[in-house]
Amino acid sequence: MTRLHHGKGWALALTILLGAFALTAQADTPEPPITQPQTKDQFAAVVAAIQQQMDKGGHYQYVRPDERTTVQGKLADMQSIFDKFGTVAQMDVASKTQLYNDQEQINSILTHNDSRRVICQREMPTGSHLPKTVCRSFGQMMQDRTNARDMMNNLNQINRGQTKGGG
């Protein structure tokens, strides 16, 4: 009987821990890049903020060039709809649908590439048989990748220099 209660205690503790982890992960989830601008001026402010955040050091700096082109194109399409109607309230159903679809595609690209997005992975530490969960931001992962690539490039340059120098 004691063993059964002890097992239930672990199950309860694990459930509470996982629930707390889920709440923490949810709290760290960034807001969607495009909220709900209702007017042409509000949309212009959103576009300016997105453009700024896609620059180096911004939340969306890791957007790939092809995705950047897609985002720019969709923003331009949305701008033309706002230019035509002025406000969402004045748009016809087809224009609202197009605006929504463009917004969703942009949000999908930017959210996926948001440097603040937290990614957790199970990793096996060297010398251990017990996996552990490691959580890092997308920005940290991309920076680690860049640092590793730079280090390999530097080592290759050093090796080429030694080979040419008679080493």
RAQUI-V616036 format. One record per residue. N is the residue number from 0. RES is the residue in one letter. PSI is psi in degrees with one decimal (999 if undefined). NEAR is the number of other ideal C-beta (glycine too) atoms within 12 Angstrom. Layout:
BEGIN
N/RES/PSI/NEAR  N/RES/PSI/NEAR
END
This chain:
BEGIN
0/M/-41.2/7  1/T/-40.5/8  2/R/-38.3/9  3/L/-45.9/10  4/H/-38.6/11  5/H/-42.0/12  6/G/-40.1/13  7/K/-35.6/14  8/G/-42.7/14  9/W/-41.6/14  10/A/-43.0/14  11/L/-44.0/14  12/A/-41.0/14  13/L/-41.0/14  14/T/-43.8/14  15/I/-43.0/14  16/L/-46.2/15  17/L/-37.9/16  18/G/-41.6/14  19/A/-38.8/14  20/F/-42.1/18  21/A/-40.3/16  22/L/-39.9/13  23/T/-45.4/15  24/A/-39.0/19  25/Q/-37.7/12  26/A/-28.5/13  27/D/-5.9/20  28/T/123.8/18  29/P/154.6/24  30/E/152.3/19  31/P/143.5/23  32/P/-42.5/36  33/I/119.8/31  34/T/-135.1/16  35/Q/73.4/18  36/P/135.2/27  37/Q/-18.0/20  38/T/166.5/19  39/K/-41.2/25  40/D/-41.3/16  41/Q/-39.3/20  42/F/-40.1/34  43/A/-38.7/19  44/A/-39.3/18  45/V/-44.5/30  46/V/-45.0/29  47/A/-40.9/17  48/A/-41.9/23  49/I/-44.8/37  50/Q/-44.1/24  51/Q/-41.9/17  52/Q/-17.1/31  53/M/-9.2/32  54/D/166.0/16  55/K/130.9/14  56/G/-10.5/13  57/G/170.3/22  58/H/-29.2/29  59/Y/27.2/36  60/Q/-19.5/25  61/Y/11.0/32  62/V/128.6/32  63/R/155.7/17  64/P/-41.5/13  65/D/-37.3/12  66/E/-35.9/22  67/R/-42.1/25  68/T/-41.9/15  69/T/-46.2/23  70/V/-46.3/34  71/Q/-42.4/22  72/G/-43.7/18  73/K/-37.8/31  74/L/-39.8/34  75/A/-41.2/19  76/D/-43.1/25  77/M/-38.9/37  78/Q/-40.1/26  79/S/-33.7/19  80/I/-44.3/30  81/F/-36.1/33  82/D/-37.6/19  83/K/-41.2/19  84/F/-26.1/24  85/G/-47.7/20  86/T/160.9/21  87/V/-37.1/26  88/A/-28.9/13  89/Q/-5.5/17  90/M/148.3/25  91/D/171.4/14  92/V/-42.3/11  93/A/-39.8/13  94/S/-40.6/24  95/K/-41.0/22  96/T/-44.6/15  97/Q/-42.1/23  98/L/-45.5/34  99/Y/-46.4/22  100/N/-42.7/18  101/D/-43.3/30  102/Q/-43.4/33  103/E/-40.2/19  104/Q/-42.4/25  105/I/-46.9/38  106/N/-39.2/28  107/S/-47.0/21  108/I/-49.0/32  109/L/-38.9/39  110/T/-41.4/29  111/H/-35.2/25  112/N/12.3/35  113/D/123.7/32  114/S/-15.8/28  115/R/-9.2/28  116/R/129.4/28  117/V/130.4/25  118/I/126.6/25  119/C/135.8/21  120/Q/149.7/13  121/R/124.9/12  122/E/148.8/15  123/M/106.6/13  124/P/146.7/12  125/T/130.8/8  126/G/8.4/6  127/S/151.2/9  128/H/1.4/8  129/L/114.2/11  130/P/152.7/12  131/K/154.2/14  132/T/127.7/18  133/V/125.7/17  134/C/130.8/19  135/R/158.2/21  136/S/157.1/24  137/F/-38.3/29  138/G/-41.6/26  139/Q/-41.3/19  140/M/-42.5/24  141/M/-38.2/25  142/Q/-40.7/18  143/D/-41.5/17  144/R/-43.4/16  145/T/-44.0/17  146/N/-42.0/14  147/A/-42.0/14  148/R/-43.4/14  149/D/-40.7/14  150/M/-42.1/14  151/M/-40.8/14  152/N/-42.0/14  153/N/-42.5/14  154/L/-40.1/14  155/N/-39.6/14  156/Q/-41.1/14  157/I/-44.7/15  158/N/-40.5/14  159/R/-37.6/13  160/G/-38.8/13  161/Q/-36.9/12  162/T/-42.3/11  163/K/-33.9/10  164/G/1.6/9  165/G/16.2/6  166/G/999/9
END
